[in-house]
Structures are given as structure tokens and as C-alpha cells.
Amino acid sequence: MSTLDVLSEDEQLVVRTVRDFVDKEVRPVARELEHANTYPEVLIAQMKRLGIFGLAIPTEYGGTPVSTPCFVLVTEELARGWMSLAGAMGGHTVVAKLLLHYGTEQQKRRFLPTMATGETRATIALTEPSGGSDLQALRTVARKDADGGYLINGSKTWITNSRRSALIALLCKTDPEAKPAHRGISILLVEHGPGLTVSRDLPKLGYKGVESCELSFDDHRAPADAVLGGTEGKGFAQMMKGLETGRLQVAARALGVGRAALEDALAYAQERESFGKPIWQHQSIGNYLADMATSLTAARQLTLYAAREAEAGRRVDMEAGMAKLFASETALQIALNAVRIHGGYGYSTEFDVERYFRDAPLMIVGEGTNEIQRNVTASQLVKRGGLDR
């Protein structure tokens, strides 16, 4: 059975359209853009025309909505071409989902139509220099001013697309004294302006082309209606729900990188000969290929399972965490084995497998480290009394 058989005919066409875009437009230029660390302006513009930035937005707001399994497979296709392209729509989609689930009607009508076209790009700002995985320990504070708005002070780091995203879903404390701490946390819908500085682009091992930056807030003012949903103190729970989408997206990115590495390794193993035969016929190389294909297939099925559960409206913090954990670890192992199969050429920048090996670690630490995913899974197993719901 084809992977696409889980989708309707219309959604299968969506995935095939993105696959054609990747094959014809992305793969021929990805290596050059990645090595030059060049922002992919032309490719992003093409993604806008294809409607990729509106895949999580209902038609009433101008989007072209697809199911969660379809979104996962579209993300996989983009990451197969160049993982950074999938990253360019990751946080954007999380913000769209946050607005749909929790935004006021005014917030939805203000932001979603231009987000659907990609005219407005969005990102999330969670991580802080001193906080890491402990989101409740954040220090960015938004205090009410005399006009009822908010003055924001603090800093965020590793914020993807922060120079080019006009809208930032900022996790911050609106009541620093609240006990427990999560009751004082809100999401503010922040736009660029005085007091908000993108201070620097962080140098990275991989994930090139798309910027990851530090943000500094120094009395940056946000209006009173910037609080997502209009009520303070709900931001932590809102963002935990948003991260379910984010972790599915990261899992799908890992699938794309793993698939690209497997495809390149399989092609090379059939072309390259040693001792008078193609190297795939040597048992050690054949075993690598078999294990790579098996683990990738398992990772995709786990990710699609979590996507189907999310589409059914069920809580998937454990399922998305499991998918992200397994798919990312799988992608790193496949990328390493692809380097092994290529031998010395796998270490050369003239072959794409070295890029896959540099990109894969991001999925292990991004959107909550894999250690956090294990913690979430263990706590949910205890809370649910096992795997059965």
C-alpha cells in the first residue's frame, strides 16, 4: 500500500504537487543555497503561490486546509528537498493552530487571512538563554502600562524566522508572582516595533539559510488585545497544545531527512562497485540499507498514527512526543549510515549526505529535547495507566 493511500484523492494531489516542486525546483539548488547560507527567497515565494503557508487555515480565512496526516506528508516532502524549507513553515503553522484553537474572532480575522497567503509570516518565541527546556522558568515579563497595554522586557533565543516573521507568538509572564508559575504565563501576539531588537543570527552546524536569532525586548509595547484569547494566565496550557503540532512537524522533518539520506545511499550503493560487484551486494552494506528502510518505515507509521489521533481531536502530547523522539533518532542514524555507505565521498561537501548528517541533530534537540519527550511519555503512561486510552 502506498503511504498516500491514507489520504483523500484531493490530498494525494497536494502531496504530489509538493513532491514535484521539490524535485524540480528545490533539489537542484539546495546544495548551493545551503553551503552559501543563503535565504531561499525564490523558493519561499513559490511555496506561497502553492498555498503551503495556508495548509492549517480554514477556507473562511483564505486558507487551503488539509488533514494532519496530509500536513505531515507535505512537511516530509519539503524536508526531503531541504530541511530548512520545512522549518520556514513550522512555527508559522503552530501560530495558525494557536489562533484557531484559542484566538478571539478579532484576532483570527486580523492575522489568519494574510498568514494563509504567506504575506504575514509567523513564529513562536519560547526558549530563553537561561531557561532551556524549563518553560515555566522564563524571565520575559509583560507588565500592564497606564493605557492598558503591555510593556515587555526580556530575551528569547533560537527563534526561527524571527527577522522575516511579522507576527511572534511570545510566551511570557504577565503575573510573575503567580503560584504555581504556569498560572502567570500568557501568550502575547507581538509585532515588530520600537523596543524589539533581533540582536544576532546564531551560527549553526546545519539548518542553514533560514535564520535562528536572539530577540531582545526593552520596553516593547503591545496593545491590550495582544493576549491570545483575551484572557491572561492561559498561555502555558495553550502553548503545550501548540507544541503537539510542532512536534509532529519536527517528526515529519526528520522523516524527510531520513528518506533523502536513504534514497541517496540506495542509489549510490547500486552505482558504486568494489571487488567486482555493486556494493549493496556486500552483506555489510546491504544490512545497513535494510535497517535504514525498516526504521524509516516504522518512524513514518508512528508519526502518521499520532497525526491521525490529532486529526480525531484527541490529546497527543505523548503520541507526538513518541513520534518526534523515534523519528529524529532514526533520521540521525540513517544519515550516519548514509555517510558510511558513501565512504570518503560521504564526508565531501560535493555530496548531499554530509548535509543530512548536519541537519539531522536539530530534530533531536528542537521543539523539546528528546530527553523531555521521554519524560512526557513516561508521565503520560503513568497518568493513563498504560498505552490504552
MARZA-315591 format. One line per 10 residues: for each residue y, x, z of C-alpha. Coordinates in Angstrom, 3 decimals, padded with zeros to 6 digits. Example, Ala and Ser with C-alpha at 12.3 -4.5 7.8 and 13.67 -1.06 7.14 Angstrom:
% MARZA-315591
-004.500 012.300 007.800 | -001.060 013.670 007.140
END
This chain:
% MARZA-315591
000.000 000.000 000.000 | 003.483 001.262 -000.861 | 005.891 001.800 002.021 | 008.303 -000.541 000.256 | 005.818 -003.423 000.446 | 007.197 -004.271 003.897 | 010.465 -005.286 002.178 | 011.513 -008.219 000.026 | 011.924 -007.599 -003.709 | 015.715 -007.502 -003.329
015.481 -004.909 -000.568 | 012.982 -002.855 -002.533 | 015.595 -002.709 -005.288 | 018.178 -001.483 -002.755 | 015.922 001.396 -001.671 | 015.039 002.300 -005.271 | 018.734 002.316 -006.193 | 019.492 004.748 -003.374 | 016.441 006.833 -004.361 | 017.748 007.111 -007.934
021.193 008.076 -006.628 | 019.636 010.809 -004.507 | 017.515 012.175 -007.353 | 020.261 012.112 -009.981 | 023.424 012.832 -008.005 | 022.578 014.387 -004.641 | 019.706 016.814 -005.071 | 021.286 018.720 -007.977 | 024.398 019.572 -005.921 | 023.233 019.510 -002.277
022.336 023.202 -002.018 | 025.691 024.376 -003.362 | 027.705 021.963 -001.221 | 025.676 022.793 001.890 | 025.970 026.552 001.540 | 029.721 026.256 000.944 | 030.015 023.826 003.899 | 031.983 021.527 001.576 | 032.700 017.916 002.457 | 030.933 015.759 -000.168
033.931 013.685 -001.290 | 032.399 012.631 -004.618 | 029.043 011.657 -003.097 | 030.716 009.675 -000.289 | 032.779 007.805 -002.896 | 029.577 006.952 -004.768 | 027.974 005.751 -001.527 | 030.943 003.424 -001.017 | 030.509 001.981 -004.511 | 026.794 001.423 -003.832
027.680 -000.593 -000.729 | 025.879 001.770 001.660 | 028.589 001.539 004.328 | 028.207 -002.245 004.427 | 024.437 -002.465 004.894 | 024.751 -003.601 008.527 | 027.649 -006.013 007.941 | 027.209 -009.748 007.129 | 028.450 -011.169 003.839 | 031.121 -013.222 005.617
032.846 -009.946 006.430 | 032.281 -008.458 002.981 | 029.050 -006.578 003.634 | 025.697 -006.441 001.862 | 023.358 -006.838 004.844 | 019.769 -005.617 004.818 | 016.961 -005.781 007.372 | 016.468 -002.978 009.871 | 013.330 -001.689 008.071 | 015.320 -001.531 004.835
018.144 000.323 006.602 | 015.600 002.841 007.912 | 014.157 003.473 004.450 | 017.619 003.805 002.877 | 018.500 006.366 005.538 | 015.283 008.257 004.832 | 016.154 008.438 001.131 | 019.652 009.776 001.833 | 018.322 012.408 004.241 | 015.678 013.423 001.715
018.532 014.419 -000.567 | 020.816 015.914 002.060 | 020.626 015.072 005.739 | 024.412 015.298 006.137 | 024.885 012.267 003.873 | 022.783 010.155 006.214 | 024.887 011.470 009.084 | 028.026 010.289 007.315 | 026.905 006.677 007.736 | 025.116 006.958 011.106
027.876 006.431 013.646 | 029.597 004.059 011.233 | 026.586 001.745 011.338 | 026.357 001.910 015.137 | 030.003 000.814 015.393 | 029.368 -002.032 012.941 | 026.460 -003.240 015.079 | 028.543 -002.948 018.251 | 031.275 -005.073 016.704 | 028.772 -007.661 015.508
026.995 -007.938 018.854 | 029.953 -007.671 021.226 | 033.283 -007.755 019.382 | 035.737 -010.620 019.591 | 036.205 -012.600 016.395 | 039.619 -010.992 016.037 | 038.066 -007.507 016.298 | 035.380 -008.365 013.753 | 037.872 -009.727 011.228 | 040.194 -006.790 011.689
037.682 -003.993 011.200 | 034.476 -005.171 009.506 | 035.810 -006.050 006.016 | 037.241 -002.578 005.413 | 034.254 -000.956 007.115 | 031.983 -002.775 004.664 | 033.665 -001.113 001.697 | 033.907 002.271 003.404 | 037.706 002.150 003.263 | 037.580 002.307 007.055
035.007 004.765 008.356 | 033.944 004.575 011.990 | 032.267 006.839 014.509 | 031.231 006.826 018.168 | 032.572 009.211 020.822 | 030.212 009.646 023.775 | 029.452 013.278 024.590 | 031.803 015.334 026.750 | 031.905 019.129 027.206 | 030.691 018.918 030.817
028.577 015.765 030.700 | 025.849 016.253 028.121 | 023.181 013.577 028.439 | 024.607 012.033 031.608 | 026.926 009.438 030.089 | 027.776 007.881 033.455 | 029.342 011.193 034.493 | 032.013 011.001 031.790 | 035.567 012.008 032.710 | 037.602 010.449 029.926
039.745 007.800 031.593 | 041.796 004.911 030.196 | 044.383 003.580 032.661 | 046.448 000.438 032.198 | 050.111 001.062 031.419 | 053.106 -001.162 032.163 | 052.720 -003.056 028.878 | 049.064 -003.949 029.484 | 047.715 -001.345 027.093 | 045.795 001.831 027.959
046.731 005.485 028.289 | 043.694 007.623 027.523 | 043.140 011.149 028.816 | 040.077 013.353 028.419 | 037.979 015.096 025.811 | 034.890 014.499 023.682 | 032.711 016.919 021.745 | 030.181 016.856 018.899 | 031.896 013.838 017.333 | 030.682 013.490 013.750
033.139 012.403 011.033 | 035.969 012.388 013.546 | 038.574 013.711 011.094 | 037.754 011.143 008.433 | 036.871 008.148 010.617 | 039.836 005.859 011.106 | 038.089 003.972 013.928 | 036.485 005.542 017.000 | 034.331 003.604 019.479 | 035.270 005.545 022.600
033.156 005.410 025.752 | 035.458 005.918 028.721 | 036.169 004.875 032.299 | 038.586 002.018 032.772 | 037.787 001.923 036.516 | 036.990 005.438 037.763 | 036.357 004.175 041.304 | 033.698 001.611 040.386 | 030.354 001.725 042.180 | 027.887 002.055 040.581
029.673 004.129 037.966 | 028.468 002.170 034.922 | 030.457 -000.884 036.051 | 033.674 001.016 035.407 | 032.794 002.067 031.859 | 034.189 000.385 028.751 | 034.236 000.933 025.006 | 037.719 001.129 023.504 | 038.262 000.728 019.763 | 040.593 003.637 019.169
042.574 004.598 016.078 | 044.245 007.908 015.307 | 047.800 008.398 016.513 | 050.019 010.362 018.930 | 048.089 011.895 021.804 | 044.777 012.081 019.919 | 044.005 015.533 018.548 | 040.986 016.660 016.583 | 041.124 020.115 018.083 | 038.476 022.006 016.123
035.385 021.772 013.950 | 032.319 023.097 015.732 | 030.332 025.800 013.899 | 026.740 024.694 013.336 | 023.327 026.068 012.374 | 022.811 023.230 009.891 | 024.242 019.751 009.297 | 026.890 021.308 007.084 | 029.547 019.573 005.015 | 030.132 016.733 007.482
032.379 017.741 010.357 | 031.443 017.650 014.045 | 034.544 018.072 016.158 | 036.133 018.187 019.576 | 038.589 015.405 020.409 | 041.391 015.681 022.949 | 043.182 012.663 024.409 | 046.555 013.324 026.048 | 048.202 010.011 026.984 | 046.924 008.476 023.774
047.880 004.805 023.819 | 045.514 001.991 022.876 | 046.583 -001.671 022.898 | 045.316 -004.194 025.449 | 042.998 -005.791 022.884 | 041.217 -002.476 022.190 | 038.433 -003.187 024.713 | 035.274 -004.096 022.814 | 034.588 -007.769 023.513 | 037.781 -008.129 025.520
036.231 -007.520 028.954 | 036.251 -004.226 030.841 | 033.199 -002.741 032.534 | 030.554 -003.666 029.959 | 030.716 -000.536 027.835 | 027.716 001.316 029.200 | 025.276 -001.524 028.502 | 026.897 -002.138 025.126 | 026.505 001.493 024.106 | 022.891 001.639 025.286
022.187 -001.217 022.876 | 024.105 000.577 020.145 | 022.050 003.709 020.673 | 018.905 001.779 019.774 | 020.326 001.593 016.240 | 021.477 005.201 016.450 | 018.055 006.476 017.453 | 016.340 004.542 014.682 | 018.794 006.127 012.284 | 018.078 009.620 013.623
014.340 008.974 013.340 | 014.872 007.929 009.720 | 016.898 011.071 009.046 | 014.013 013.109 010.403 | 011.647 011.264 008.059 | 013.851 012.206 005.133 | 013.984 015.884 006.040 | 010.242 015.973 006.719 | 009.489 014.242 003.437 | 011.691 016.614 001.437
010.004 019.614 003.071 | 006.535 018.216 002.365 | 007.376 017.396 -001.261 | 008.787 020.878 -001.890 | 005.834 022.552 -000.167 | 003.300 020.463 -002.093 | 004.930 021.281 -005.438 | 005.166 024.987 -004.609 | 001.543 025.133 -003.415 | 000.394 023.835 -006.802
002.578 026.235 -008.796 | 002.084 029.430 -006.789 | -001.164 031.324 -007.284 | -002.829 034.030 -005.236 | -006.268 035.583 -005.618 | -006.650 033.736 -008.905 | -006.057 030.138 -007.798 | -003.253 027.811 -006.649 | -002.506 028.478 -003.001 | -003.207 024.872 -001.953
-006.873 025.612 -002.626 | -006.845 028.220 000.141 | -008.006 026.382 003.246 | -005.168 027.520 005.500 | -002.516 026.184 003.098 | -004.494 023.018 002.378 | -004.775 022.360 006.099 | -001.016 022.711 006.525 | -000.399 020.178 003.755 | -002.935 017.720 005.171
-001.449 017.925 008.667 | 002.106 017.602 007.336 | 001.241 014.465 005.352 | -000.681 012.923 008.248 | 002.062 013.441 010.824 | 004.796 012.257 008.437 | 002.876 009.061 007.696 | 002.389 008.429 011.417 | 006.078 009.056 012.114 | 007.133 006.629 009.394
004.846 003.889 010.677 | 006.112 004.359 014.238 | 009.714 004.176 013.008 | 009.063 001.082 010.904 | 007.343 -000.568 013.866 | 010.438 -000.006 016.006 | 012.617 -001.264 013.143 | 010.595 -004.474 012.826 | 010.826 -005.080 016.565 | 014.597 -004.582 016.405
014.829 -006.948 013.440 | 012.984 -009.568 015.527 | 015.760 -009.312 018.104 | 013.720 -007.605 020.777 | 014.854 -004.779 023.024 | 013.676 -001.488 021.516 | 015.057 001.246 023.754 | 011.517 002.548 024.329 | 010.318 001.947 020.759 | 013.365 003.557 019.154
013.135 006.447 021.610 | 009.467 006.995 020.802 | 010.206 006.916 017.068 | 013.106 009.331 017.411 | 011.045 011.675 019.595 | 007.977 011.768 017.361 | 009.775 011.781 014.008 | 012.131 014.588 014.986 | 009.415 016.810 016.410 | 007.358 016.086 013.297
010.227 016.990 010.954 | 010.740 020.340 012.669 | 007.044 021.202 012.439 | 006.845 020.146 008.791 | 009.943 022.185 007.959 | 008.447 025.243 009.655 | 005.161 024.811 007.804 | 007.044 024.436 004.522 | 008.624 027.844 005.197 | 005.155 029.265 005.895
003.783 027.862 002.635 | 006.680 029.335 000.665 | 006.110 032.724 002.270 | 009.050 035.098 001.778 | 010.776 032.606 -000.520 | 010.913 030.145 002.359 | 013.355 032.490 004.043 | 015.555 032.670 000.948 | 018.686 030.579 000.526 | 017.620 030.070 -003.091
015.041 027.543 -001.857 | 015.823 024.303 -000.019 | 013.162 024.715 002.663 | 015.396 027.046 004.664 | 017.986 024.239 004.773 | 015.421 021.733 006.022 | 014.461 024.190 008.760 | 018.118 024.487 009.821 | 018.784 020.736 009.650 | 015.677 019.532 011.492
016.644 020.716 015.029 | 019.674 018.414 015.069 | 017.421 015.359 015.311 | 015.705 016.834 018.376 | 018.951 017.091 020.350 | 021.135 014.444 018.673 | 021.598 010.841 019.872 | 019.982 011.728 023.195 | 017.752 014.766 023.538 | 014.018 014.349 023.245
013.752 015.044 026.946 | 015.891 011.944 027.504 | 013.652 009.951 025.140 | 010.639 010.889 027.241 | 012.468 009.787 030.399 | 013.368 006.450 028.813 | 009.812 005.896 027.621 | 008.282 006.706 030.996 | 010.672 004.426 032.903 | 010.118 001.573 030.443
006.339 001.961 030.659 | 006.558 001.510 034.414 | 009.035 -001.367 034.159 | 006.997 -003.203 031.500 | 003.652 -002.453 033.085 | 002.390 -000.531 030.070 | 002.722 -000.818 026.311 | 002.059 -004.542 026.037 | 005.192 -006.626 026.272
END
